[in-house]
Amino acid sequence: MYHRTRPSSAPSFVAALVIALAPGAAFAQSYTLTETFGTFSSIASTGSPVTVNSQDDGSGSVSLPSAFMYFGTPVSTIYPCTNGYVSFDQPTADLSPDVFPSFSAPNGMAAAYWTDLVLGSGAIYTQQSGTTFIIEWSNVQIYQASDIISFQVRLNMQTGAIEMIYGPRTGSGSASGMGLEDATGSIGVGRACGTSCVFSDVPQGTVLHYEPTGATSSLDLSISANTSLPATVVPGTHYSVSVTVQNRGTLSASNFTVRLTADFFGSPVTIAENTVSTLGPGQSRTESLGFDVPSGLPSGGYSVIATVDATGSIAESDETNNDRPLGTITVGGGGQTISITTGSVPSATVGTLYGVQLQQSGGVSPTWRLASGSLPGGLTLSPSGRISGIPSAPGTSTFSVACSETGFTPGSASYQIEVTTGSGFRITSTMLSDATVGSPYTATMMATGGQAPYAFQAFAGVPSWMRVSGDGSISGTPTQTGHHEISVSVFDSSMTPQSVEGLVVIEVVAGGPLGMDSTQGDFISGVVGQNYDVEVRAHGGTTPYTFSIGTGSLPSGLALNGNRVQGQPSSAGNSTFELRVTDNAGGTASVSLRIEVVMLMPLSIEVPDHIVIRPNAVASFQLTARGGVPPYTWMAIGALPDGLILDGDTIRGTPTSTRTSSMLTLRVTDTQPTVIEKAVTVDVKTSGPTGPSNGNGGNQTRGRGGCAALTAEGASPLGLLMLVAFGLFVARRRKPQTPFLPDVSVVDLGSCPSRSSPDAPRSSEL
């Protein structure tokens, strides 16, 4: 088991010394702890399960119904960790308990039973009950042991009190920590058992009640992280940006400004400004800031910063969080607009293959997405703008599409598709057997519902190697691989002839040994209650192919229909199965696949606002998103520092400069496709944002494949005294303080411990 090492000097002594020296620290909010007994009532059957990124050393994100005051700071999002605590600061998954308080990360936490736990057959649940918000760890297990326990953290949204109540358990438990700590790691309340608390210290029904005390009167204004910019703008056009302002203090703020500033060729220029009349403690307010893009502004990217209290009229407890870089706005090439030129789309018939390619002008290689409404069941819109599939039910669907590309003004259009059952006269051979390059090919188109014999006519999409006869027979020898969609009309021979049109699809494959084209990447995640339709393909062998499920099973609600996995998933979870193909000669091939079914949650980007990378060190920082429907596609709008690239979901490379800063916008797209963006700053520098050592440990994160480059561990007593002296010097000069930096991640793979060192994490924790 991996445990972090701690400084040999007593953290509580250092914390007390810094508190005594920090201006106003003696009046900071804290909590008093009392112990009582009550009844543990589980919410496992009624609460909402928390989605975590790992069953072991994982964390999740939960939005609170209203702001909760934690150590005098309003918090709207909490991050329950599988290791028995909830973070009020940022997602963490530390497994080694620490004393309260401690400067070592993680900070800003409420720990009910902080130790190395795994969910196993248990789970984390949340539930709102009156004015109390409950987080429950239900039947969680000690790592590599059989000991199991249930416990809850209860937040009183009205009074700010916190309770921890302990439920059933088996075994004796392992050494854990129990207590509260603020986001700076300087104020905390813990139990007397320290980091050695076990099950017997909290018998079933034990209630640890933490009552808030000694809150200071303060003002602290900041810009919310959810503010975003339009990706592309056009000169001479008016735009509006919604900026959310927060009052993190305990006093009301009046008559302060919110400002947008753009960097035009190295000079900051105010482009919008509003005045806020009043904002109460713990409250948020969204201001709409309108601005005009100057006519004649050259194409390119321009960084934008939002500032609260831009004139400095408000005396705040923390003046360092008033600015927030929003990212870069891209001025499109001369204001060129993408125009969707497809006026309307044809109707469709139940059970008949449908396909139409939407057209546009103005863009080079734009991306299409469904902007509103929904397509008929069985049809999908690809990023290239093709609507295709087999309609599953009659009805009329109205929807809008958007077509966008960096550097252009997006285009949009609305359509309607009517799906009918038809007269029963339809083409039945919509998917013909595959053809093989260099081998003679024959197939026959078929129809049903009319009066035979039928007369077929192919009027579009016929490749040069193919011959189509009036009786529906197809022949020829393919010369190259390809996907062919042939538009066909068929007439019956009744006294009043009727006709119907449709598509016939033929794949030309390379031949050779039988194999499967599908891999796990081809199977997108499913969403509970939404239509799912993925095509399965094989290659080589002798067509036609027959597909079947071997070991394992598909998710509940999905079925294998011919060469498609279709249906509506009925429950969330992962399903692993073997997909087999048998060709016409009796050959077989198989591949193991996995389909993840998720509950549809809002798509969000879980990336710090500020990423610091050491110069001349090999860096690898993984980007993380939550919600939506994975897999995700990432894009960086703006330039990364020289030597760094965005490779899939990872910023990697070796910075070539010794000190530079880049502001860019990260864009993530899921398979819906839903698109969201977040502005971040990437700095290349030799130290953290506040100096060579800020002494709090709160700005380090350990991501997959990387480790913290800054650390306070192993610091000498002399270094700690120098740190305190530096703090006194700064306080005496009344410089702005930065008590903690929760939105900073430091990356330096060159300083990671080796796999054989005692401090190296388990491979499952990377």
N, C-alpha and C positions, 0 to 999 in steps of 0.2 A: 504494500500500500504506500502511496506517495504522500509524504508530509512535508510542508514547507518548514525551513529552518527559521528561527527567530533570533533577533539580536540578544546578546548575552546580558545587556543592561536591561533593567526593569522598565517596560513600556509605560506602566502606570506612572512612574516617577517623571519620565519625560513629558507625558501628557499633562500631568499636574503642573509642571514647570512652565510649559508653553501656555496653558490656560491662565496661569497667574500673570504672565507677561503680556498676553494679548489684550489690546484695548477693549474694554467692555465685556470681556469673557466671563467675568464673575456674574453677570446678569443673564447669561445665555440660558435658554430653556433646557430643562432636564426632566427627569421623572423620578418619582418615589415608588419603591417596590413594596407591596404587601402580599402576603400569602394567605389564601383561604381555600375552602373546599366547595365543590359544586357538582353538578351532574354533566357528564360528557354526552352530548347528543350529536350523533354523526349526521353529516349531510351527504354521505356517499350516494344515497338513493335519490336525492332531490337536487343536489348541487350541479354546477356545470364543471365538467372536467377541464383541467388546464392542459393545453398542448405544450409539451416541453420538447426541446431539441435533442434530448437524450434521456433514456431511462436511468442512466448512471451519470452523475455529475452534469446534469442538464438544468435548464431554466426555462421559464415561460414568461409571457408578458400579459398582464391583466389590466384593463382600464377600470378605474374606480368610478362609481356613480357620481361622485363629486370630489372636490379637492379635500385631502386629508392633511391636517397640520402635523408634521413630524419634525420634532426638534425645532419648531417655529417656522418651518418651511412648508408651503403647500405642495402636495404631491398628488398627481392625477393618474400615474401609472406605477404599478408595483411589479416586481419580478420574483415570483416564487421559485425557489431552488430546490431540487430534489434532495439536497443535503440538509434539510430541516430548518431553513430560514427564508425570510422574505426580504429582498433588497428594495430600498426606496430610492436608489440612486441610479443603477444601471445593471444589466444582466451580468451575473457572475455565477460561478459554480465551484467555489472553494470548498474543499473537503476537510481541511484541518482547522479545528476550533482555536480561537484566540481569546485572550482576556479582553474585558471591556473596561475602559477603552484601549485601543491600540492603533497607532498610526499605520500599521501594515494593512494593505488591502486584503479583503474587501472591507469597505466602510458603509455607513448608512444602512444598517440592517437591524431586523428584529429576529433574533434566533430563539426558537422554541426548543430544538434539539439538534444543534449544529455538530454533525459528525459525518462520516462517510456512509451515506445511505443510498440505496437503490430502490426504485419503485417496485420492481419485480411484478407481482400480481396486484400490487396496490396502485394508487393514483393520488393526484392532488385535485381537490375540488374547491370551488368558490360559490358563495351564495350571499345575497343581501337579505337580512332579516331585520326589518324595522330600520333603526338607525345604526345597526351593526353590520359590518362587512366581514364575512367569515372565510378564512383560508384553512382547509383541512388537509393534512397528510394522512391518508387512510391506508392502514396496513402496510406501511413502508418497512423496509428490511435493512438491517445492518449489513454492510458489504461483506461478502464471503462468510456469512453467518446465518443462523436460522432465527435470530432474535427479530421480533416484529412489534411495532408500536403504532398507535394512532394518536394524533394530537392536533390542536387548532391554534391559530393566531386570530384574535378577534379585534377589529378596529372599530371603535365607537366614533362614527363620522361626525357626531355632534359635539362630544366633549373632548375628543382627541385622546382618550384613554386607550390603552392596549392591554388585552388579556391573552394569556396563554393557558390553555386547559388541556389536561392530559387524559387519554382514554385507555382502552384495553391494550394489553401487551403480553408477549410471551418471551421468556428468557430474561437476562439481566441487563442487556444493552452494552454499549461501549462508551468510552470517555467522550463527553460532548460539552458544548458551551451553551449557556442560556443567558440572554440579556439583550439590551438595546445599545446602539451606538449611532452617533450622528455622522453626517457625510464627511466630516473632516478627520474623524478618528480621534478627536480630542475630548469628547464628552461621551460617557457611557455609564450604564447601570447593569451590573451582572450579579449572578448568584454567588454565594460564598464558596460553592464547590468549584468555581473557576472553570477550567477546561476539562474537569474530571467528573462531571455530572453523569450519573447513570440512572436507570429506571427507578431504583429504590429512592432516589432523591426527589422524585415527583410521583408518588403513588397515584393510582387512578382516581380522578376527581380533583386533583390538585389544580388550583387556579392561581397563577402569578399575575397580579394586577399592577400595571404601571400607570400611575397617574401623572399627567403633565404638570410641572411646576416652574415658576420663575421665568416665564416668557418675557423677553425684552420688548420694548417698544421701538420699532425700526421701520425703515422703508427700504425696499429692494425691488427695483423694476428690471424686467428682462424681456427679451423677445422670444416667443415660443419657437421650438424647433420645427413645427409643422408648416411654417411659412414657405411658400414656393413661388417661383417666377415662371412666366410663360417661357417655353423653351426657345421660341423663335418669334421675333417681332419684325414689323415692317416700318420703315421711315415714314413719318407723317401720319402715323396712326396712334389713336389713344388706347391705353391699356389700364387695367386696374389690378392691383395686387392686394390681397387680404393679409394683413399683418396682425398676429395675435400678441397682445401685450399682457404680461403677468405682473401682479404685485405680490412678491414673495415675502413681504414684510408683514408687520402687525399694525401699521398705521395706514390711514387713507392718503393717497397722493392726489394732488389737484393741479390742473392747468400745466401739464407737461406736453412736450412735443414728441411725435413719432415721425421719423424722417427716412427717406430713401435717398441714397447717394450712389451715383454711378461713376466709375473710373473711365473718363474719356481721355485717352492718350496720356495717362499718368497724372491727370488732374482730377480730384474729386469734385463732382458737380451735383448739387441738390436737384433731384428731379421730382420729388413729391414731399409734402409735409402736412400733417394734421395735428390739431391740438386736442388733447383729451381733457375734459373738464374735471372728472373725478374717477378714481378707481380704488375700491375698498380693499382691505387686507384679505389676501388669499384669493382675490378675484382675478378673472381674465376678461379681456375685451378685444374684439376683433375690429380693426380699423381698415377701411377700404381706401387705399392710396392710389389716386389716379395720376397718370403721367403720359406725356406725349413724347414719342420718339422723334428727335429732330429730323426734319427733311434733309436729305443729302448726306446723312450719316453713312460713312463707308461700311461695307460688309465686314463682319468679324464678330468677335466675342468681347463683351464689356462686363466687368464684374460689378456687382451691386451689393451694397451693405445696408441693412436696416438698423436704425439707431433709436433707442428710446431715451427721453430726456436729453435730446440733442443739444439744448441750450445750457444744460447744467444747472437748472433752476431748483432741482430736488436734491437734498442732502441724503444720500443713501448709505446703508451699511456696507454695500458692495458696489463699487463703481465700475468693476471690471467686466460685468456681464451685460452692459448696455448695448454693445455692438454685436451683430450677428451677420456674418457673410451669407448671403442668400444664393450665391452661385453666379453663373454667367448667363446673360441674355445674348442670344445670337441674332445679329441683324441679317436677315435673309438677303440673298443676292438681288439687290435692286428692288426688293419688295415683290419678287415674282410669286405668283399664286398658283397652286395646283388646282386644276379644274377637272372635276369628274364629268366625263363626256357621255357615259352610259345613261340614256334617258329613262329607260324602264327595263324590267327583266321579265322573261316569259313566265307563264303559269306552269305548274308542275302537276304530276299525276302520282297518286299513291302507288308505291312499289315499283316505279319506273325511274331509272337512273337519270339524274338531273345535273346539269353543269352549265355555268355561264361565267365568262371572264369579264369583270368590270374594267372599264378603260378610263384613262386619265391623260391629261396633257399638262405640261409645265414641269413635272417632276422627272427625275432621272431613274431612281430605283426606290420609290416610296414604299411605305408600309401601310397596309390596310388593316382596319379593325372595326368591330361592331361598336358603334357609339351609343345606340339606344335601341330599345325594343328587342325582339328575338326572332331568329330564323325559324322556319317550320322544323318540327322534329325530324331528325335524320339528316339535315343539311348543316354544313359548316362553311365559314368564311376563312380562307387561308390568308396569311400575311401578304401573299402576292396578289390578292384581290379576286380569287376564284371562289364562287359559291358552287358547292357540289355535294353529292350524296344521294340517298334514296329516301324520299319523303315517306313518313310512317303513318300519317293520319291526315284526313281532310281538314280544311280550314283556311283562314286568311291571316297572314302574318305581316305586320307593318314594322319596319325597322329603318335605322339610319346607319350609314357607314361613314368613316373618316379616313382620309388618305393624307399621310404626313411624311415629311422628310426634313432633316436638318438643313437650315438655310432657305426654306420655302414657307410660304403661308399655307397652312393645311386647307384641304378642300373637304366638303361634306355633301352628302346627298341622301334622300329618303326614297325608299322603295316599298313595294307591296308584292308579295307572292301569294297567289291563290293556289291551294292544293286541292284537286278534285279526285273523286274516285273514277272519273271517266265513264265511258260507255261499257267498259269491260274489254274493249278492243285495245290491246297493248303489245309491245315488243317484250318478249320474255327472256331473250338471250342478251341481256345487257352486258354481262361480263363473260367474254369468251375465253377459252383456254389460251395459255401463253404460247407464243411462237418462239422458235429457237433460231438464232442467226445461222444461216447456211443450210438449214434443213427445210424441205418442202413442208408447207403448212396448209391445212384445210380445216374449215369450220363451217357451220351452217347457222344463219340467223333464223330465229323462230318468233312467231306471234301467236296470240290467242284472243278469243272473244269475237272475232269476225267470222266470215264465211270463207273457208279455204276453197281453192288455193289462194295464196297471198302473193303479191308482187312487191318486191323490195327495190328501193332506189337509194343509193348512197350519194348525198349531195355535198358533203364537206368532210375534210379530215382524212381522206383516203391516201395512204402512202404510195409512193411510186411502184413498189414491188407487189402491190396487192391488186387482185382482180375480184370484182363483186358482180355476181350474176343476179338476174331478176328473180330467181327462185330462192335467193338468200344465201347461196353458197359463196364462200370466200376461199381463195387459193393464192399461192405465190410462195416465193422463197425470200425471207427477210435478209437484208444485207448489213444491218446494224441494229443495235439495241435501241429501244425507245418505248414511249407510252403513246398510244394512238387512241383518240376519241373520235369515232366516226359518226357523223350525223346521218340518220337514216329515216326515210319515209316508207311506210308500208300500206298497201291498198288491199282491201278484200274483194271478193268476186260476187257480192250480193247484187240484187237488182238495183239497189241504190248504193253504189260503192261508197265506203267510208275509208278514211285514212287517219293515220296517227304518226307522229314524229317522235324520235327518241335518240339516245346515244348508245353506241355499242363500243365497248372498251377492249382493246387487245394490248397486252404487254409483250414486247419482244425481249427475250433474255439471252444470255450468252451461252447457255448450255453447260455441259460439263457435269461433274458430280452433283447429286441432289444436296441442297443446303437451304438454310433459312436466312432470309434477309432481315427478319425482325430481331432486334435486340431490345434490351430493357429500355434504352433511350427512346425507342419508337412508341412505347406505351406511356402516354401522358397520364398524370394523376387524374383520378376521377373525383367527382364532387357528389356528395349525397343528394339524391333527388333530382339530379340533372342528367340529361341525355349524354350517353357515352358511345362513341363509335370510332373504332380504330381498325384499320385494314392490316391483315396479316399477309406476308408475301414469302414465296420461296423461289429458288432458282435452280437451274440445271435439271437433271433427270428427264423424265418423259411426262408431259402434261396429258390429261388434267391432274391437278393435285387434290388430295383429300386431307383436311386438317382435323385434328382431334386434340383433346386434353389428356395428357398422361397422368403423372402423379400430381398431387396438389389439387387446388380448385380455384376457380375464378371468384372474385368478390361477389357477395350476395347481391342479386339483382342483375348480374351480367351473364351473358351466354355467348357461346361461340356459334355464330350463324354463318356456315360456309367458310369464307375467308375473312370474316369480320367479327370482332368482339363488340357486342352491342348491349344496350339496356340502360337502366337507371340504377346506380348503386344505392343500396338501402341502408348501409351503415359504414362508419369510418373504420379504417384499419389497413393492414398490409396483407396481401395474398400472394404467395409464391406458388408457381405451377410450372409444369412442363408442357410445352406446345410441340406437337408432333405433326409432321407432314409425310404423307405417303403418295408416291407418284404412280402413274398408270402401269409401270413395270413392276410394282411391288417394292421399290426402294423406299427407305425411311430415313428421316433426319429429325433432330429435335433440338430445342434450345430451352434453357431455364429462364423464366421471366418473373417479374414482380410488378404488381399494380398497387399503388397506394391510393386509397380513397380517403378524402379529407372532408371535414365540415368547412363550408365556405366561410372564411374569415377575411376581413379587410386586408389588402396587401399593404405591407409596410417594409421599410428599409431599416435594418438593425445595424447601422454603421455609425461610429462616432462622428461628430461634427469636425473633429480636428485629429489628423493622423500625422505623427511625427516620425520621420525615418532618418536613421543615422547615415551620414555620407560615407561612401566607399564600402558599405556593408551590404551583403546580399539580403534583400528584403523580400518577404512574401506575406501579404496581408489579404486574408480572405474576406470577401464581401458577403453579408448575410441578409436575407430577406425572410419575412414570415407572411403567412396567410396566402390569399389568392389560390392559384392552382399551379404547383410546380410541374415541370422544371422552369427555372427562371433564365432569362437572357439579360445580360448586363451591357450597358453602354456608358462611356465617359464622355460628357460634353465639355470640351475645354481641354487644355494641354496639361498632362502630367509633367512633373519635373524630369529633366533630361536623364535618360537611362532607365526610366520606369515605364512599364506598359501595363495595360489591362488585358490579362490573359484569361478569358472565360469569366470566372468570378473572383479572380485573384489579381491584386496589384503586385507585380513582381519585377525584379531587376536589381541593378546596382546603380545608385545615383552617382552621376558624374560631377555634380556641383557640390560645394561644401556648405552652401547656405542659400536656399531659395524657397519660395512659397508659391503655391499654385492653388487658385480657387476654381473648382469645377463642379459640375452637376452630374451626379450618378443617376442613371435611368435604369429601372428594372421593368421587364415585361414578363408576365406569366402566360400561360397557354390559353387564357380566356379570349383575346388577350386584354389584360388590364395593364396600364402603364402609369407608374408614379415616378417622381424624381425627388432628390434630396441634394442640397448644396453642402459640400464639404471643403475643407482646406487641407492640403497635403504640404507639410513643411519638411525640408531637408535641413537639419541642423544637428549640432553636436550635443545639445542638451534639451531638457523639457522646456515648455513654454514660459516657465517662470524662473529659469536659471539653472545652473548646473545641478542643483539638488533642492527640491522643494520640501523634502522631508516628510511627505505624507503617504506616499505609496499609493495614493488614490488615483493616479493617472496612468497606472499600468494595466494592461489587459493581456491575457494569455490566450491567443487565438490558435486555431488549428495550424500547426506547422510553424508557429512563431513563438517568441517569448518576450517578456518585458526587457527593455534596454536600460531603464532606469530603476534603481532599487535603493532603499534605505537600509536593507539588511546587511549586517556585518559592519555597520558604521562604528567608528571608534568613539569613545566618550569625548575626546577632544573635538571630533567633528561635530558631535551633537551640541557641545557648548558653543562652538563657532556658529552653528545654525541659529541657536537662541540669540546670540549676540547680534547676528545679522538681522533677526526679527526685531530686536529692540531698536537697532539703528533705523530700520525702515519705518517702524511705528513712530519713532521720534520725529522723523522727517515727514510724517503724515502722508506717506505714499499709499496709493490704493493697494489693498490686500487681495490676494487670491487664495482663500482658504482651501479650496479643493477644485479640481478640474475633472468633473465626471465625464466630459465629452471628448477626452483626449486619449488616443491610443498610440503607444510608442512601439516601433517595430525595429528589431535589430537581431537577425538570425545569427550573426557572428558571435553574440554573447550568450547563446543558448547553452545550458549544460549538456554534456554528452549523455547518451543513453545509459552509459554505465555508471554515471555519477549518482550519489544519493539523492540529489535534488531533481533528477530527471523525472518527468511525469510518466505515468503509465501510458502505453500506446493508445488505450481507449480514451484517454483524457486529452489527447492532442486535437 
